[in-house]
Amino acid sequence: MHTEHENRLADSDPDWPLAATRWAQITLAEDDPAHFDAGFWLRLMRDSKANATCISAGGYVAYYPTQLEYHYRSKFLGDTDPFGTLVDGARGLGMSVMARVDPHAIHADAAAAHPEWLARDRDGNPIEHWAYPGIWLTCAFTPYHREFVTEVIREIVREYGVDAVFANRWEGYYGISYSEDAQRSFRDETGLELPAEEHGEGWPEYVAWRRRRLGHLVGIWDQAVRDLRPHARFVPNMGALAARDLARDLAEPVAPLFIIDKQGRHGIEAPWAAGRNGKRNRGVFPDRPVRLITSVGPEHKYRWKDSVAPPEETKTWIVDGFAHGALPWFTKFNASVPDQRWVRPVVEAFNLHASVEPVLKDLRITAEVALLDPTRTGQLRAGDNDHEDGFYHALVEARVPFEFVSDQAMTVERLSGFKVVVLANAEQLSDDQCAILRSYVDGGGSLVAAYQSSLYDENGTRRSDFGLGDVLGVRLTEASRAVQNNYIALMDAHPLNAGFDGTTRIIGGTHIIGVASDAVTPFRFVPDFPDLPMEEVYQRDAPDKPAVVCTENAQGGRTVYFPFDLGAIFWEALQSDHGRLIANAVSWALGKTPEVTVDGPGLVDVAVHRGENEVAVALVNLTNPMAMRGAIRETLPLPPQTISVAVQGAVPRVRLLVAGVDLEPTVVDGRVEVVIPTAGLLEVVHVDWSQA
């Protein structure tokens, strides 16, 4: 074993969670010890300027000579130690090192010796692995996780002196496990039996219990690591929803950084989804580092894990992620490399990050607009993300910089940093959460809300009226109903109906809510009329019920409410009028010229990084025929863009960090304006008035 690591690495960087900004992950297959080329991987780490690595160590398969019974060794291991070889090589490059473990399944010998470790169905039967028969799924609430995996972690840290242990699929079985330990723990804590099915009786209690137990488990593993190396940490793979599956009060003190496992996109998904991971995590933990895992292969339900994605798709995912604070991490499944086409895009994307990091690392991502991120885990009314996706895409199209705020972390103080808060369809809000939003608007903040926002309480129970009805200036008169061929008519001139020249009405929703209001209504619903026969397709009656409601208060707060599924229908149909309506609402609610504007053709994802006397505006060029459905084949040149930034003092210095050139700015009325003639995938406009 490698006991010499303990002394040799005792002085490794205690600030590694912040310093480790570019990660290379090697997820070994069982046969890799027989033939993998360590030199290839170490050269790649050097060429990509990676400063941290995550290497498969143990759990389901051990890639080092473990001494623990039932910790299954790779049958190809022999007298080799591939994990130790890579650890030594990475340390020679000055890198932080993280050991990967995966405890979600065990082999047949361990299952036979310890049946109490296994996940079980409602009838008490052990659950076999769905993808590889002959191995068995574990239950996270048994001694396997609490005790055995803890010993695996201790052995790795003790023998190899790593900076962290990273666990994948650490929650064990994703469904409800009816192991004796799980049943006993749930009964002792709640007095109930485990739910018979998801979203059934006892589900809210189960979700809360599960989060507490998983949070407690993370604490056990983190303490085991720190007992041996005080600066080292345990880091759970948080999946694509960041910190949602852990009880927040347990996760906050133990997680030094969050690793988001959203490795790519598939189907109808835009590349801005990469950056959304950074925003979503900051919405819960605004000051915690975030890393976004990118697979070098396509991310698809068919799981072509040993394949390669088109180079520009991989680069775009990495770049949009780090532009929004989710820093680069690539993963390669299987250490053999029959197809090397992924190497160049990873090296290029990582080097692009290294080129802008000296400026961005000391700045903070800011925005005047926030999108409320409602809790989804365990909600009785769990649905899809179409409402959020539609609002998100509309804001990207409109070049509106925005952040997320989680409803878990929502306070009046937190919201006060934003001028506008957007509720795409925040159906389930508690009375306390409604009170926070009410206080925010009373203090001069603005609110844009759509569809069933605040119509249900935190338990999914429908209210008799909107929880925020008084704030939005509406009263519920009719529950949501499905419609076709629905339209909303422009009424008196208002900033909300600006830009619709040439028409008196636009498409409405597919699900609408009846509301009454005494406030300003820039749009009203056209009463229903048939869509067949074609001879009957005409409007009978004048517009009547409110379709857009706007209010203003004495403190300067503004609200906009849409009583239909605006975000969802925009995402489904992508009608430009709906995107304009969302953009108009946010612009009017803001009530002033934004601190940063970006004008020009194309689809550009904007992030604003701010310091005391400087601003860096990151522009990710998503202008591409494959933007809404991967994979991107090539990056097209970005047409000219005009950037305007509110500044203080004299004429600042303006530099394009990627192009490496200075620009001569125009300063008028406290705003600096520059034109970027073109860009590739990324440009960062750095406006610095610290020396002005």
C-alpha positions in Angstrom: 0.0 0.0 0.0 1.0 3.6 -0.4 1.5 4.8 3.2 4.3 7.1 2.1 1.6 9.4 0.6 0.5 10.6 4.0 3.8 12.4 4.9 4.6 13.5 1.4 1.2 15.2 0.8 0.6 16.6 4.3 1.2 20.1 3.0 -1.1 20.0 -0.1 -3.2 23.1 -0.6 -5.9 23.5 2.1 -7.7 26.0 -0.2 -8.1 23.4 -3.0 -11.9 23.8 -3.4 -11.3 27.4 -4.7 -8.0 26.7 -6.5 -9.1 23.6 -8.3 -10.9 25.2 -11.3 -10.3 22.8 -14.2 -11.0 19.2 -13.5 -10.0 16.0 -15.5 -12.0 12.9 -14.5 -11.1 9.4 -15.5 -13.9 6.9 -14.8 -12.1 3.5 -15.1 -13.7 0.4 -16.5 -12.9 -2.9 -14.8 -10.5 -4.0 -17.5 -8.5 -0.8 -17.6 -5.8 -2.0 -15.2 -4.7 -4.5 -17.9 -3.9 -1.9 -20.6 -4.5 1.8 -19.8 -1.9 4.3 -20.7 -1.1 6.6 -17.8 1.2 8.7 -19.9 -1.6 9.7 -22.2 -3.8 10.9 -19.3 -1.0 12.9 -17.7 -0.1 14.6 -21.0 -3.7 15.5 -21.4 -3.9 17.0 -17.9 -0.8 19.1 -18.7 -2.0 20.2 -22.2 -5.5 21.2 -20.9 -4.1 23.2 -18.0 -6.2 21.0 -15.7 -5.3 21.7 -12.1 -7.3 19.0 -10.5 -8.3 15.4 -11.2 -10.9 12.9 -10.1 -9.9 9.3 -10.4 -11.9 6.1 -9.9 -10.7 4.4 -6.7 -13.3 2.1 -5.2 -16.8 1.3 -4.1 -18.3 -1.1 -6.7 -14.8 -1.9 -8.0 -11.5 -1.2 -6.3 -8.7 0.0 -8.5 -6.1 -0.2 -5.8 -5.0 -3.2 -3.6 -7.7 -2.8 -1.0 -7.4 -4.8 2.2 -11.1 -4.7 3.0 -13.1 -7.9 2.7 -16.0 -7.6 0.3 -14.5 -4.5 -1.3 -14.4 -6.1 -4.7 -11.0 -5.7 -6.5 -10.9 -5.5 -10.3 -10.1 -8.9 -11.6 -7.6 -7.3 -13.9 -5.7 -5.6 -11.1 -3.0 -8.2 -10.5 -0.1 -6.6 -8.7 -0.8 -3.1 -10.3 -2.2 0.0 -8.7 -3.6 2.2 -11.5 -5.2 4.6 -9.0 -1.9 5.1 -7.2 -0.1 5.6 -10.4 -2.4 8.3 -11.5 -2.4 10.0 -8.1 1.4 10.1 -8.2 1.5 11.5 -11.7 -1.1 14.2 -10.9 0.7 15.3 -7.8 3.8 15.6 -10.0 1.9 18.2 -12.0 0.9 20.1 -8.9 -2.8 19.0 -9.1 -5.4 18.5 -6.5 -6.6 14.9 -6.4 -10.1 13.6 -5.7 -10.9 9.8 -5.4 -14.1 8.6 -6.9 -16.2 5.9 -5.2 -19.6 4.5 -6.3 -21.5 2.5 -3.7 -24.8 2.0 -5.5 -24.3 -1.7 -6.2 -22.4 -4.7 -4.8 -21.3 -8.1 -6.2 -22.9 -11.4 -5.4 -20.5 -12.5 -2.7 -21.0 -9.4 -0.7 -24.8 -9.6 -1.2 -24.8 -13.2 0.0 -22.7 -12.4 3.1 -24.7 -9.2 4.0 -28.3 -9.4 2.7 -29.1 -6.5 5.1 -27.1 -4.2 2.8 -29.5 -4.6 -0.1 -32.3 -2.4 -1.3 -35.7 -4.2 -1.3 -39.0 -3.9 -3.0 -42.4 -3.7 -1.2 -42.5 -7.5 -0.9 -39.1 -7.6 0.7 -37.2 -9.0 -2.3 -33.7 -7.8 -3.0 -33.5 -5.6 -6.1 -31.2 -6.7 -8.9 -29.3 -4.2 -11.0 -31.5 -3.1 -13.9 -28.5 -2.9 -16.4 -26.3 -5.7 -15.3 -27.9 -8.8 -13.8 -26.0 -10.6 -11.1 -25.2 -7.6 -9.0 -27.4 -6.0 -6.4 -28.6 -2.5 -5.5 -27.7 -1.1 -2.1 -29.9 0.8 0.3 -28.4 4.0 1.6 -30.1 3.6 5.0 -28.3 0.4 6.0 -24.9 -0.3 7.6 -23.4 -0.7 4.1 -23.4 3.0 3.6 -23.0 4.1 7.2 -20.2 1.7 8.1 -18.7 -0.3 5.2 -18.4 2.6 2.8 -17.1 4.7 5.6 -14.3 2.2 6.0 -13.6 2.3 2.2 -13.3 6.1 2.4 -11.0 5.9 5.4 -8.7 3.4 3.6 -8.4 5.5 0.5 -7.7 8.7 2.4 -5.2 7.1 4.8 -3.2 5.3 2.0 -3.2 7.9 -0.7 -3.6 11.3 1.0 -6.2 12.6 -1.4 -7.8 16.0 -1.1 -11.3 14.7 -1.4 -13.5 11.7 -1.9 -16.2 12.1 -4.5 -19.2 9.8 -4.5 -21.3 9.0 -7.5 -24.8 7.3 -7.1 -24.1 7.5 -3.4 -27.8 7.6 -2.6 -28.1 3.9 -3.4 -31.4 2.8 -4.9 -33.4 5.8 -6.3 -36.8 4.4 -5.5 -38.3 3.6 -2.1 -36.3 0.9 -0.5 -38.2 -1.2 2.0 -35.1 -2.7 3.8 -35.6 -3.4 7.5 -33.2 -0.5 8.4 -35.2 2.0 6.2 -38.5 0.9 7.6 -37.3 1.1 11.1 -35.7 4.5 10.7 -38.7 6.0 9.0 -41.1 4.6 11.6 -39.0 5.8 14.5 -38.7 9.3 13.1 -42.3 9.8 11.8 -44.5 7.1 13.4 -45.5 6.1 9.9 -44.9 3.2 7.5 -43.0 3.9 4.3 -45.2 5.1 1.5 -46.6 2.4 -0.8 -45.8 4.5 -3.9 -44.3 7.8 -4.9 -46.6 10.8 -4.2 -48.9 8.5 -2.2 -49.8 8.7 1.5 -46.9 9.7 3.6 -44.9 11.0 0.7 -44.1 14.5 2.1 -42.9 12.9 5.3 -40.8 10.4 3.4 -39.1 13.1 1.3 -38.2 15.1 4.4 -36.9 12.0 6.2 -34.9 10.9 3.1 -33.3 14.4 2.9 -32.4 14.3 6.5 -30.9 10.8 6.4 -28.9 11.6 3.2 -27.6 14.8 4.8 -26.6 12.9 7.9 -24.8 10.4 5.7 -22.8 13.1 4.0 -21.8 14.4 7.4 -20.6 10.9 8.5 -18.4 10.6 5.4 -17.1 14.1 5.5 -16.1 13.6 9.2 -14.3 10.3 8.3 -12.2 12.1 5.7 -11.4 15.1 7.9 -10.4 12.9 10.9 -7.5 11.7 8.7 -6.8 14.9 6.7 -8.3 18.0 8.2 -8.3 20.0 4.9 -9.7 17.1 2.9 -13.4 16.7 2.3 -16.2 14.4 1.2 -18.0 15.7 -1.9 -21.3 14.1 -3.0 -22.3 14.1 -6.7 -25.4 16.4 -6.6 -26.9 15.4 -9.9 -28.4 18.1 -12.1 -30.4 19.8 -9.4 -27.5 20.9 -7.2 -28.2 20.9 -3.5 -31.9 20.0 -3.6 -31.7 16.5 -2.3 -29.9 17.3 0.9 -31.4 19.0 4.0 -29.9 22.5 3.6 -28.8 22.8 7.3 -26.8 19.6 7.0 -25.4 20.2 3.5 -24.2 23.8 4.1 -21.5 23.1 6.7 -20.0 20.0 5.0 -20.0 20.6 1.2 -16.9 22.7 0.2 -18.0 22.8 -3.4 -20.9 21.4 -5.5 -20.3 19.2 -8.5 -23.2 19.2 -10.9 -23.7 16.1 -12.9 -25.5 17.5 -16.0 -23.0 16.1 -18.6 -24.6 17.4 -21.8 -27.9 18.0 -23.5 -30.3 15.9 -25.6 -33.6 16.2 -27.4 -35.1 19.7 -27.3 -32.7 21.4 -25.0 -30.7 24.6 -25.5 -27.0 24.9 -24.7 -27.8 27.6 -22.2 -28.8 24.7 -19.9 -25.1 24.4 -19.1 -25.0 27.8 -17.5 -28.3 27.3 -15.8 -26.6 24.8 -13.6 -24.3 27.5 -12.2 -27.3 29.8 -11.6 -29.4 27.1 -10.0 -26.7 26.2 -7.5 -26.0 29.8 -6.6 -29.7 30.2 -6.0 -29.2 27.9 -3.0 -25.6 28.5 -2.0 -24.5 31.8 -3.6 -21.0 31.7 -2.2 -20.1 28.0 -2.8 -17.9 27.0 -5.8 -19.6 25.0 -8.6 -18.1 22.6 -11.1 -20.1 21.2 -14.1 -19.3 17.7 -15.3 -19.2 17.5 -19.1 -19.1 14.1 -20.8 -16.9 13.8 -23.8 -19.6 11.6 -25.3 -23.2 12.3 -26.2 -25.7 12.6 -23.3 -28.6 10.5 -24.4 -31.1 8.0 -23.0 -29.4 5.3 -25.0 -26.2 5.8 -23.0 -23.5 5.7 -25.6 -21.0 6.1 -22.8 -18.0 4.9 -24.8 -18.5 7.3 -27.7 -17.6 10.9 -28.6 -19.8 14.0 -29.1 -19.2 16.5 -31.9 -16.3 18.7 -30.8 -18.2 22.0 -31.0 -21.0 20.6 -28.9 -18.6 19.6 -26.1 -16.8 23.0 -26.3 -20.1 24.9 -26.2 -21.4 23.0 -23.1 -18.1 23.7 -21.2 -17.9 27.3 -22.2 -21.5 28.3 -21.4 -21.1 26.6 -18.1 -18.0 28.5 -17.0 -19.3 31.8 -18.3 -22.0 31.4 -15.6 -19.7 30.2 -12.9 -20.0 26.4 -13.3 -16.3 25.8 -13.9 -15.0 23.1 -16.2 -14.8 19.4 -15.4 -14.6 16.8 -18.2 -15.2 13.1 -17.7 -14.2 10.2 -19.8 -15.7 6.8 -19.2 -13.2 4.0 -19.8 -9.5 4.8 -19.8 -8.9 3.3 -23.2 -9.1 5.8 -26.1 -10.1 4.3 -29.4 -11.6 7.6 -30.5 -9.5 10.7 -29.8 -11.8 13.4 -31.4 -12.8 14.6 -28.0 -9.3 15.6 -26.9 -8.9 18.8 -29.0 -12.2 20.4 -27.9 -11.5 19.7 -24.2 -8.0 21.2 -24.5 -9.3 24.2 -26.3 -12.2 24.8 -23.9 -10.0 24.4 -20.9 -7.4 26.7 -22.3 -10.1 29.3 -23.1 -11.1 29.2 -19.4 -7.5 29.6 -18.4 -7.2 32.7 -20.6 -10.1 34.5 -18.9 -9.7 33.2 -15.4 -7.2 35.8 -14.2 -9.9 38.4 -14.5 -13.1 36.5 -13.8 -11.8 34.7 -10.6 -11.9 37.8 -8.5 -15.3 39.0 -9.8 -18.9 38.0 -8.7 -21.7 37.2 -11.1 -24.5 39.7 -10.6 -27.8 40.6 -12.2 -30.7 42.9 -11.6 -33.3 40.2 -12.4 -33.8 36.9 -10.6 -35.9 33.9 -11.6 -37.4 32.2 -8.6 -36.4 28.5 -8.5 -39.2 26.6 -6.8 -38.5 23.4 -4.9 -39.3 20.3 -7.0 -38.1 17.4 -4.9 -41.0 15.6 -3.4 -43.7 18.1 -4.3 -47.1 16.6 -4.7 -47.6 18.7 -7.8 -44.3 17.8 -9.4 -44.4 18.7 -13.1 -42.1 19.4 -16.0 -39.9 22.4 -16.4 -41.6 23.9 -19.5 -42.7 27.1 -17.7 -39.2 27.8 -16.4 -37.6 26.8 -19.8 -39.8 29.2 -21.6 -39.1 32.2 -19.4 -35.4 31.3 -19.3 -35.2 31.2 -23.1 -37.1 34.4 -23.5 -34.7 36.2 -21.2 -31.7 34.8 -23.0 -33.1 35.9 -26.3 -33.7 39.4 -24.9 -30.1 39.5 -23.6 -31.3 40.0 -20.0 -28.6 39.0 -17.4 -30.4 37.1 -14.6 -29.7 34.9 -11.7 -31.8 32.2 -9.8 -33.0 32.5 -6.2 -34.1 29.2 -4.6 -37.4 29.4 -2.7 -35.4 27.5 0.0 -33.0 30.4 0.4 -35.5 33.2 -0.2 -35.4 36.1 2.3 -36.3 39.8 2.0 -32.6 40.6 2.4 -31.7 38.2 -0.4 -34.3 39.5 -2.8 -33.4 43.1 -2.1 -30.3 42.6 -4.3 -32.6 42.3 -7.3 -34.8 44.9 -9.0 -37.1 42.2 -10.5 -38.1 38.7 -9.4 -39.8 36.4 -11.9 -42.2 33.6 -11.0 -42.5 31.5 -14.2 -45.1 29.2 -12.5 -44.2 29.0 -8.8 -47.4 27.1 -7.9 -46.5 26.0 -4.4 -45.6 28.8 -2.1 -46.1 28.8 1.7 -47.7 31.7 3.5 -44.3 32.7 4.8 -42.9 32.7 1.3 -45.8 34.8 0.0 -45.1 37.2 2.9 -41.5 37.5 1.9 -42.5 38.4 -1.7 -45.1 40.8 -0.5 -42.5 42.6 1.7 -40.1 42.7 -1.3 -42.7 44.5 -3.4 -43.7 46.8 -0.6 -40.1 47.8 -0.4 -39.9 48.8 -4.0 -39.1 45.5 -5.7 -40.9 44.4 -8.8 -42.6 41.0 -9.5 -43.5 39.3 -12.8 -45.6 36.2 -12.3 -47.5 33.7 -14.5 -50.2 31.1 -14.5 -50.8 29.4 -11.2 -48.0 31.1 -9.1 -49.0 31.0 -5.4 -52.3 29.2 -6.1 -51.2 26.3 -3.9 -49.5 26.1 -0.5 -46.3 24.3 0.2 -48.1 20.9 0.6 -49.8 21.2 -2.7 -53.2 22.1 -1.3 -55.1 24.5 -3.5 -56.0 27.9 -2.0 -59.3 29.6 -2.6 -57.5 32.5 -4.1 -53.9 33.4 -5.1 -51.6 33.7 -2.1 -50.1 36.8 -3.9 -53.4 38.0 -5.3 -53.3 41.3 -3.3 -49.7 41.9 -4.6 -50.6 41.1 -8.2 -53.9 43.0 -8.1 -56.0 40.0 -9.1 -58.8 37.8 -7.7 -59.4 34.2 -8.9 -62.8 33.8 -10.6 -62.2 30.6 -12.6 -59.8 27.6 -12.3 -57.4 26.8 -15.0 -59.0 25.2 -18.1 -57.6 23.9 -21.4 -58.3 25.9 -24.5 -57.4 25.9 -28.2 -57.2 28.7 -30.7 -56.9 31.3 -27.9 -55.9 34.9 -28.5 -55.3 38.0 -26.4 -56.1 41.4 -27.7 -54.1 44.6 -27.3 -56.0 47.2 -25.3 -54.8 50.8 -24.5 -51.2 51.6 -25.3 -48.8 50.4 -22.7 -45.1 49.4 -22.6 -46.3 45.8 -22.3 -47.9 45.8 -25.7 -45.2 47.8 -27.4 -43.5 46.2 -30.5 -46.6 44.5 -31.8 -47.1 46.9 -34.6 -49.4 45.7 -37.4 -51.7 43.5 -35.2 -54.5 44.0 -32.8 -54.1 40.6 -31.1 -51.5 37.8 -30.6 -51.7 34.1 -29.6 -52.7 33.5 -26.0 -52.3 30.4 -23.9 -53.4 26.7 -24.0 -54.4 26.8 -20.3 -56.0 30.0 -19.0 -57.3 31.2 -15.6 -60.2 33.5 -15.0 -59.3 36.6 -12.9 -60.9 39.8 -12.0 -58.8 43.0 -11.6 -59.2 46.7 -11.2 -55.6 47.3 -12.3 -54.3 48.2 -15.8 -54.9 45.5 -18.3 -52.8 45.9 -21.5 -54.2 42.7 -22.9 -57.6 41.0 -22.6 -58.7 37.5 -23.7 -60.7 37.2 -26.8 -63.7 35.0 -25.9 -63.5 31.4 -27.1 -64.5 30.6 -30.7 -64.2 27.4 -32.7 -61.2 26.2 -34.7 -63.3 24.0 -37.0 -65.2 24.0 -39.3 -63.1 26.6 -41.0 -66.2 28.6 -41.8 -66.8 29.1 -38.1 -63.3 30.3 -37.2 -64.1 33.9 -36.4 -64.3 36.1 -33.4 -67.9 36.6 -32.0 -67.4 38.8 -29.0 -65.3 41.7 -27.8 -62.2 41.0 -25.6 -63.3 40.8 -22.0 -61.3 39.0 -19.2 -57.8 40.2 -18.2 -54.9 38.5 -19.9 -52.1 40.7 -18.6 -52.5 42.7 -15.4 -50.0 45.5 -14.3 -49.8 47.4 -11.0 -47.5 50.1 -9.5 -47.2 51.1 -5.9 -46.0 54.3 -4.2 -42.6 52.7 -3.3 -41.8 52.2 -7.0 -42.6 48.5 -7.1 -44.3 47.1 -10.2 -46.0 43.8 -10.8 -47.1 42.0 -14.0 -49.3 38.9 -13.9 -50.2 36.6 -16.8 -53.2 34.3 -16.1 -52.1 31.7 -18.6 -49.3 29.3 -19.3 -47.0 31.8 -21.0 -43.7 30.2 -20.3 -44.8 26.7 -21.2 -46.4 27.6 -24.4 -43.5 29.7 -25.5 -41.2 26.8 -24.8 -43.4 24.4 -26.8 -44.3 26.6 -29.7 -41.5 29.2 -29.7 -43.8 32.0 -31.0 -41.8 35.2 -31.0 -44.8 37.2 -29.7 -44.7 35.3 -26.4 -40.9 35.9 -26.1 -41.5 39.6 -26.7 -44.3 39.7 -24.1 -42.0 38.2 -21.4 -39.2 40.6 -22.4 -41.5 43.6 -22.3 -42.8 42.6 -18.9 -39.3 42.3 -17.3 -38.2 45.6 -19.0 -41.2 47.5 -17.7 -40.9 46.0 -14.2 -37.3 47.0 -14.1 -38.4 50.6 -14.7 -35.0 51.9 -15.9 -32.2 51.4 -18.3 -30.4 48.1 -17.3 -26.9 48.4 -15.9 -25.6 46.4 -18.8 -27.2 46.1 -22.3 -26.1 43.9 -25.3 -27.6 44.7 -28.7 -27.1 42.9 -32.0 -28.3 40.0 -34.0 -28.0 36.3 -32.9 -28.6 34.2 -29.8 -26.2 35.3 -27.1 -26.1 34.1 -23.5 -25.0 37.0 -21.3 -23.4 36.9 -17.9 -22.2 40.0 -15.9 -19.2 39.5 -13.6 -18.7 42.5 -11.3 -16.0 43.9 -9.0 -15.7 47.2 -7.1 -14.4 49.2 -10.0 -14.8 46.8 -13.0 -17.3 44.8 -14.9 -16.7 41.8 -17.2 -19.5 41.0 -19.6 -19.3 37.4 -20.9 -21.0 36.7 -24.2 -21.5 33.1 -25.2 -22.3 32.8 -28.9 -25.2 30.3 -29.3 -26.1 31.6 -32.8 -26.5 28.2 -34.5 -29.0 26.2 -36.4 -28.5 23.4 -33.8 -29.0 25.7 -30.8 -32.4 24.2 -29.9 -31.6 20.6 -30.7 -28.1 19.2 -30.4 -25.5 18.5 -31.4 -23.7 21.6 -32.6 -21.6 20.9 -35.7 -19.7 24.2 -36.0 -19.4 27.5 -34.3 -20.6 30.3 -36.5 -19.0 33.8 -36.3 -21.0 36.2 -34.1 -22.2 39.3 -35.9 -21.3 42.8 -34.4 -22.6 43.5 -30.9 -23.0 46.7 -29.1 -22.3 46.6 -25.3 -23.3 49.4 -23.0 -22.2 49.5 -19.4 -23.0 52.0 -16.6 -19.7 53.2 -15.1 -18.4 55.5 -12.5 -15.7 58.2 -13.0 -13.6 58.9 -16.1 -13.1 56.9 -19.3 -12.3 53.3 -18.4 -10.1 50.8 -20.1 -11.9 48.3 -22.2 -10.3 45.0 -23.3 -11.6 42.0 -25.1 -10.1 39.1 -23.1 -10.4 36.4 -25.7 -9.4 38.5 -28.7 -6.6 40.1 -26.6 -7.2 43.6 -27.9 -8.1 46.9 -26.3 -11.1 48.9 -27.6 -11.5 52.7 -27.6 -14.8 53.3 -25.8 -17.4 56.0 -26.2 -18.6 57.4 -22.8 -22.0 59.3 -22.8 -24.1 60.2 -19.7 -22.2 57.8 -17.4 -22.3 54.8 -19.8 -19.5 53.3 -21.8 -20.3 51.9 -25.2 -18.2 49.6 -27.4 -18.8 47.5 -30.5 -17.5 44.0 -30.8 -16.9 43.4 -34.5 -17.2 39.6 -34.2 -16.5 36.7 -31.9 -16.2 33.0 -31.9 -17.8 30.9 -29.2 -16.9 33.4 -26.4 -15.9 36.9 -25.8 -15.5 38.7 -22.5 -15.6 42.5 -22.5 -13.6 43.8 -19.5 -14.5 47.3 -18.5 -12.1 48.6 -15.8 -12.2 52.1 -14.3 -10.1 51.3 -11.2 -7.2 53.4 -12.7 -9.4 56.1 -14.3 
